Structure formats: structure tokens, C-alpha cells
Amino acid sequence: MSAHNISGSGGLRQAAVLAWLRLARVYQKIDGHSERRFRAAGLNTAQFDVLATVGGHSGITQQELAKTLLVTKGNISQLLTRMERQGLIERRQEGRRNCLSLTEQGRALYAALVPQHEAYIAGLFAMLAPDEQAELLRLLRKLDRSLEP
């Protein structure tokens, strides 16, 4: 058997396929737990992503935000409109650009939720030694970059 093939109940499978399946399973588990935590704070995952990104990069443009999120431009506009109505973010027109920042209410939610969630994620990964976490990050970054158009 080659080093790249692993025997399992379905016969031989490439390690890459098994790694992809495992990555998807881990993502789904963490995403499910995270989504429940966000919902308890009155947010969905996309809204948390906006809150965390804008809170960490005040003045980010709507276009810059759209590049970091996994939503379409139409969806980002709707998402931001909803968050404006909730009193969490504000858009300022600067020339032809929409710059985003958190409102006072948004900053309070950011302070209450984002560090707590980051600690939660760190706790989930704590079973990996720091050097293993760094290696996982390196490998995922390498894979991520290789998939860019």
C-alpha cells in the first residue's frame, strides 16, 4: 500500500480525501457549537463575522469587508442593513466608499462576545500542543493559498 492511500471500510482511500472529510467534520462541529452561542447573543454566524471584522478593523470599507466574508455582495448589503437596524454598525460615506464602524451598542457586544468566543475556540484547540497548532495553521494556510484563483 502506498503512503498516500489508507485502508478503511470503503477500501483504499487517498489521505487527501480523508483529510478533507475530517476537516469538513471538524468544521461542522465547531460551526454548530459557535452558531448556538451566537444565536444566544441575538446574532447569526454572518453577523458575528461582521461584528468581529468591523470591530477589529474600524473604518474598513464595505468592499474590503465583502472580500473577507463568505457572502455575495448583494448579501453583504442586506446583512449590513439588518445590522444597522439593530444598532450595531454604521456606514459613513467617504467619497465613493462606504466605511464601516461599530456603534456604541456594537462595541459593547463586541467586547462581550468576541474575546469570549476566541477563548472558546482556543479551548477547543488546546488538546493540540502549541507547535501542533502552529503546524496545522501553516498547512491550512498553504492549502488555502494554493486554492486561490
C-alpha positions in Angstrom: 0.0 0.0 0.0 1.3 3.4 -0.9 1.9 6.0 1.8 -0.8 8.2 0.2 -3.5 5.5 0.4 -5.2 4.5 3.6 -7.3 1.3 4.0 -10.7 1.8 5.5 -14.1 0.3 5.5 -14.6 1.5 1.9 -11.3 0.1 0.7 -8.3 2.2 -0.2 -8.8 6.0 0.1 -6.3 8.7 -0.6 -5.2 10.5 2.5 -6.2 13.8 0.9 -9.8 12.7 0.7 -9.8 11.5 4.3 -8.2 14.8 5.4 -10.9 16.7 3.5 -13.7 14.7 5.1 -12.1 15.1 8.6 -11.7 18.9 8.0 -15.3 19.2 7.0 -16.5 17.2 10.0 -14.4 19.3 12.4 -15.7 22.5 10.8 -19.3 21.4 11.0 -19.0 20.5 14.7 -17.3 23.8 15.6 -19.7 25.8 13.4 -22.7 24.2 15.1 -21.4 25.0 18.6 -20.5 28.5 17.6 -23.8 29.2 15.9 -25.7 28.2 19.1 -23.5 30.6 21.0 -24.1 33.5 18.5 -27.8 32.8 18.5 -27.9 33.2 22.3 -26.5 36.7 21.7 -29.1 37.5 19.0 -26.7 37.0 16.0 -26.2 34.5 13.3 -22.8 33.4 12.1 -22.5 36.0 9.3 -23.5 38.8 11.7 -20.9 37.6 14.2 -18.3 37.6 11.4 -19.2 41.2 10.5 -19.1 42.3 14.2 -15.7 40.7 14.7 -14.2 42.0 11.5 -15.5 45.6 11.8 -14.7 45.7 15.5 -11.1 44.7 14.7 -10.8 47.0 11.7 -12.8 50.1 12.3 -13.2 52.1 9.1 -13.0 49.1 6.9 -14.8 49.6 3.6 -17.8 47.6 2.6 -15.8 46.2 -0.4 -12.9 45.2 1.9 -15.4 43.5 4.3 -17.0 41.7 1.4 -13.7 40.2 0.4 -13.1 38.7 3.9 -16.6 37.2 4.3 -18.1 34.2 2.6 -21.2 36.0 1.2 -22.1 37.7 -2.0 -22.1 41.5 -2.5 -25.9 41.5 -2.5 -26.0 39.5 0.7 -23.4 41.8 2.4 -25.6 44.8 1.7 -28.6 43.2 3.2 -26.6 41.9 6.1 -25.2 45.4 6.9 -28.7 46.9 6.5 -30.0 44.5 9.1 -27.1 45.2 11.5 -27.7 49.0 11.1 -31.3 48.5 12.0 -30.2 46.5 15.1 -28.0 49.5 16.0 -24.7 47.5 15.8 -22.9 49.2 12.9 -22.9 52.4 11.0 -21.9 53.2 7.4 -20.2 56.5 6.6 -19.9 57.7 3.0 -16.3 58.8 2.3 -16.0 59.8 -1.3 -17.3 56.8 -3.2 -16.6 54.3 -0.4 -18.8 53.1 2.4 -16.7 52.9 5.6 -18.0 50.8 8.5 -17.6 51.1 12.2 -19.4 49.7 15.2 -21.9 51.8 17.2 -21.6 52.1 20.9 -24.0 49.1 21.2 -21.9 47.2 18.7 -18.7 47.9 20.6 -20.3 46.6 23.8 -21.5 43.4 22.1 -18.1 43.0 20.5 -16.4 43.4 23.9 -18.8 40.9 25.5 -18.8 38.3 22.7 -15.6 38.3 20.6 -13.0 37.7 23.3 -15.2 35.1 24.8 -15.6 33.3 21.5 -11.9 33.5 20.8 -11.2 31.9 24.2 -13.8 29.2 23.4 -12.1 28.4 20.1 -8.7 28.4 21.8 -10.0 25.9 24.3 -11.3 23.6 21.6 -7.8 23.6 20.1 -6.0 23.2 23.4 -5.8 19.5 23.0 -3.2 20.2 20.3 0.2 21.3 21.6 1.2 24.8 20.6 3.7 23.5 18.0 0.9 21.3 16.5 -1.4 24.2 16.3 1.3 26.2 14.5 1.8 23.3 12.1 -1.9 23.0 11.5 -2.1 26.7 10.8 0.9 26.5 8.4 -0.6 23.6 6.5 -4.1 25.1 6.2 -2.6 28.4 5.1 -0.5 26.6 2.4 -3.6 24.7 1.2 -5.7 27.9 1.3 -3.2 29.9 -0.8 -2.9 27.1 -3.3 -6.7 27.2 -4.0 -6.8 30.9 -4.8 -7.6 31.8 -8.4 
